[in-house]
Amino acid sequence: MASTPTFALLSKRTAFKALALGLGLGLSLTACGGKAPTAAGASADGLKVGIFVDNAFGDGDFFDQAGVAVDSLKSDLGATVKTYEGQLQAQNFAPMMQDAADANDLVFVLGYEAIDAMDSVAERNKDTTFVFIDGTVDNPEVISAGFRTAEGCFMAGALAGVVGKDKSAAAAGFIGGANAPVVKNCETGFTSGVSNVAPDMRVLAQYVGSFTDPSKGREVALGLENRGARSIFAYAGLSGAGAFDAAKSGADIAPIGIVADKSALAPGKVPGSLIMRVDKVMENMAQEFVDGKLKHGEQRSYGFAEGGWEMIYDDKLVPADQVKELEALQAKLVSGEVAPDGK
């Protein structure tokens, strides 16, 4: 699953690798054969874009959000796009990444398992621009695009607070995959969001210990329900699917989606989702590349203001006046009037 305010990669590599496996982080498209000037402008024969994922598309989550960008890159920028799937076979990452460098002007890389291969290939192919999505990489040849996780999770918490008040709930639930810094950062934002709209509501947080155990995630969700939580947000990768399964099976909980619209996992039970707009970030960065505005080594940070996050609501479960309240709060978050950590 995905993110934090821009990550300090080297000190957190182990946690990130675990998170990458749980969220299915990985994606790749290809274009142009390494003929673009360093981080500026496409070659004369048209923009060529590569998208490399360390696992595979079809995850219904992070990688598929990147896949949404393929059509718009083609239609809006006239780009040639090729995708590369690493299938978590690390021995193939470097050769595939080199193929992407040879064939493209711009290469987006998704998935923490691919960082080492990306670093080495980027250093040897300085005329190809590499962008790592959802984290910060300390490499002068790689552009980093991080998502401000606490900011997004704050709005998920605000939604949980609004829904919980409607259900007269004493608590909101937070499910974490593992006790990693990125997840704790999300928990902080979520707790702050709940407190902003429902100061008396407790946040019950519990960690699955894995990003790939939906059965345990379901068990945790049911346990939180028994303790009084009625709205639950899972930042837990595949383990988070257990909360939706519990709701679909009749548990009195309202699970909130993350990364993609998760309403289909528990029809009529999901009040909204926090969408990670990987596609928009990639589209905008590709346009900046064409315009010569990207610089190797720079580190970008994306929140609501930059189009990195987007909240969607089910109008059958969240009335218009509540949506208006939430949108007003989001505007305060963007302006800085409200801080995602509650300080």
Secondary structure, 3 states (H helix, E strand, C coil): CCCCCCCCHHHHHHHHHHHHHHHCCCEEECCCCCCCCCCCCCCCCCCEEEEEECCCCCCCCHHHHHHCHHHHHHHHHCCEEEEEECCCCHHHHHHHHHHHHHHCCEEEEECHHHHHHHHHHHHHCCCCEEEEECCCCCCCCEEEEEECHHHHHHHHHHHHHHHHHHCCCCEEEEEECCCCHHHHHHHHHHHHHHHHHCCCCEEEEEECCCCCCHHHHHHHHHHHHHCCEEEEEEECHHHHHHHHHHHHCCCCCEEEEEECCCHHHCCCCCCEEEEECHHHHHHHHHHHHHCCCCCCCCEEEECCCCCCEEEEECCCCCCHHHHHHHHHHHHHHHHCCCCCCCC
